[in-house]
Amino acid sequence: MPWWKNPKRSKFGKWLDRNGVNQKDFAKDSNVSRATISKLCNDKNYVPSANVLKKVMKLSRTIDKSKKTDDFFNI
């Protein structure tokens, strides 16, 4: 099954897919490891640390200014 049709994809992963953002590029631009971005995209129950959350949300808001933490993560 292709990764973009993965039914287990998290809200964050689906959002990246809809916006055509590559995980590798997002990881590089946000200064977060590729492994962490992969966890964020594929594990619905993963909760990132405060530092990672800050970096991810900062870059996410450059793509869509209306995004909030609650849109992606159950915190």
C-alpha positions as CSV (number, residue, x, y, z in Angstrom):
1,M,0.0,0.0,0.0
2,P,1.4,3.4,-0.9
3,W,2.2,5.7,2.0
4,W,-0.2,8.4,0.9
5,K,-3.1,6.0,1.1
6,N,-2.2,4.8,4.6
7,P,-5.4,4.7,6.7
8,K,-3.3,4.9,9.9
9,R,-1.9,8.3,8.9
10,S,-2.2,10.9,11.6
11,K,-3.9,14.3,11.2
12,F,-0.5,15.9,10.8
13,G,0.5,13.4,8.1
14,K,-2.7,13.8,6.2
15,W,-2.3,17.6,6.3
16,L,1.3,17.3,4.9
17,D,-0.1,15.1,2.1
18,R,-2.9,17.5,1.2
19,N,-0.5,20.4,1.1
20,G,2.1,18.5,-1.0
21,V,4.8,18.8,1.6
22,N,7.5,16.2,1.7
23,Q,8.4,14.8,5.1
24,K,12.1,15.0,4.3
25,D,11.8,18.7,3.3
26,F,9.6,19.5,6.4
27,A,12.2,17.8,8.6
28,K,15.1,19.8,7.1
29,D,13.2,23.2,7.2
30,S,11.9,22.7,10.8
31,N,15.2,21.4,12.1
32,V,13.5,18.2,13.5
33,S,14.8,14.7,12.7
34,R,13.3,12.7,9.9
35,A,12.5,9.9,12.4
36,T,10.5,12.3,14.6
37,I,8.6,13.7,11.6
38,S,7.8,10.2,10.5
39,K,6.4,9.4,14.0
40,L,4.3,12.5,13.8
41,C,2.9,11.5,10.5
42,N,2.2,7.8,11.1
43,D,1.5,7.4,14.9
44,K,-1.8,8.9,15.9
45,N,-0.9,8.6,19.6
46,Y,2.5,10.2,19.5
47,V,2.8,13.4,21.5
48,P,6.0,15.4,20.7
49,S,8.1,17.2,23.2
50,A,7.5,20.9,23.7
51,N,10.6,21.8,21.8
52,V,9.6,19.7,18.8
53,L,6.0,20.9,18.9
54,K,7.2,24.5,18.8
55,K,9.4,23.9,15.8
56,V,6.7,22.0,13.9
57,M,4.0,24.5,14.6
58,K,6.2,27.4,13.6
59,L,6.8,25.9,10.2
60,S,3.2,24.7,9.8
61,R,2.0,28.3,10.3
62,T,4.2,29.5,7.5
63,I,2.1,27.2,5.2
64,D,-1.3,27.8,6.9
65,K,-1.6,30.6,9.4
66,S,-4.8,29.3,10.9
67,K,-3.3,26.0,12.1
68,K,-3.3,25.4,15.9
69,T,-1.8,22.6,17.9
70,D,-5.2,21.0,18.5
71,D,-5.6,20.6,14.8
72,F,-2.8,18.0,14.7
73,F,-2.3,16.6,18.2
74,N,-4.5,15.5,21.1
75,I,-2.8,17.4,23.9
